[in-house]
C-alpha cells in the first residue's frame, strides 16, 4: 500500500504529523504489517509517502477498523493539505 500525505501548518504541523505517522507505523507493525516506511520528499518538506506491506488483505482491513487507526486519522486530519491518496497494490508472482 502506498499513501501520499501532504501536510499543512508549516514546520510545527510537519513535526506533529511525523510524530503521528511514526506512532501509526509502530501500531501497524503490531497489527500485521511486515514493513512500514515513511518517506519525506526532498524538494517539499511537507510531502510524505507511507509505504506499507501487509501479510494479507484481511490483516490490513482489520487494522483499518481498529481504534488506534481511527484515532490516527482523526488526529492527522486537521494537518492534511489534501485527502489521503491511498493506492493498494499486489505483489506480482
matplotlib code that plots the C-alpha trace (Angstrom):
import matplotlib.pyplot as plt

x = [0.0, 1.2, -0.3, 0.6, 0.3, 0.5, 0.7, -0.1, 0.8, 4.5, 7.3, 5.2, 2.5, 5.1, 6.7, 3.4, 2.5, 5.8, 5.3, 1.8, 3.0, 5.8, 3.2, 0.9, 3.8, 4.6, 0.9, 0.7, 3.6, 1.9, -1.3, 0.4, 2.3, 5.6, 7.1, 6.2, 8.3, 7.8, 9.4, 9.8, 10.1, 13.4, 12.0, 8.9, 9.4, 5.6, 5.0, 5.3, 4.7, 3.8, 4.8, 3.1, 3.5, 0.9, 0.8, -2.7, -5.5, -7.5, -4.9, -4.9, -8.7, -8.8, -6.1, -8.2, -11.1, -9.1, -9.4, -5.8, -6.3, -9.4, -7.6, -4.7, -7.0, -8.8, -5.6, -3.8, -7.0, -6.6, -3.0, -3.8, -3.4, -5.3, -7.1, -5.0, -4.1, -4.3, -3.2, -3.4, -1.0, -0.5, 2.8, 3.2, 4.4]
y = [0.0, 3.4, 6.5, 10.0, 12.6, 16.3, 18.4, 22.0, 24.1, 24.8, 23.2, 22.7, 20.9, 18.8, 17.9, 16.8, 14.8, 13.0, 12.1, 10.8, 8.8, 7.1, 6.1, 4.8, 2.8, 1.2, 0.2, -1.1, -3.4, -4.8, -5.4, -7.5, -5.1, -6.7, -3.4, 0.2, 3.0, 6.8, 8.7, 12.5, 14.2, 16.0, 19.1, 19.5, 19.0, 18.7, 15.8, 12.2, 8.7, 5.9, 2.6, -0.4, -4.1, -6.4, -10.2, -10.3, -8.1, -9.4, -8.1, -4.7, -4.5, -5.5, -2.9, -0.1, -0.9, -0.7, 2.2, 3.4, 3.6, 5.7, 7.9, 8.4, 9.6, 11.9, 13.5, 13.9, 15.1, 18.8, 18.7, 17.4, 19.8, 17.3, 14.0, 10.8, 9.4, 5.6, 3.2, -0.6, -2.8, -6.5, -8.3, -10.0, -13.6]
z = [0.0, -0.9, 0.7, -0.3, 2.6, 2.2, 5.4, 6.2, 9.2, 8.5, 10.4, 13.5, 11.6, 9.8, 13.2, 14.6, 11.5, 11.6, 15.3, 14.4, 11.4, 13.5, 16.1, 13.4, 11.9, 15.2, 15.7, 12.2, 12.7, 15.7, 13.7, 10.9, 8.7, 7.8, 6.7, 7.2, 5.8, 6.0, 3.1, 3.0, -0.4, -0.9, -2.6, -0.4, 3.3, 3.9, 1.4, 2.5, 1.4, 3.8, 2.3, 3.9, 3.3, 4.9, 5.5, 4.0, 2.8, 5.8, 8.3, 6.5, 6.6, 10.3, 11.1, 9.5, 11.8, 15.0, 17.4, 17.0, 13.2, 13.6, 16.2, 13.8, 11.0, 13.5, 14.8, 11.4, 9.6, 10.6, 9.4, 5.9, 2.9, 0.7, 1.4, 1.8, -1.6, -0.8, -3.5, -2.9, -4.8, -5.1, -5.4, -8.8, -8.9]

ax = plt.figure().add_subplot(projection="3d")
ax.plot(x, y, z, "-o")
ax.set_aspect("equal")
plt.show()
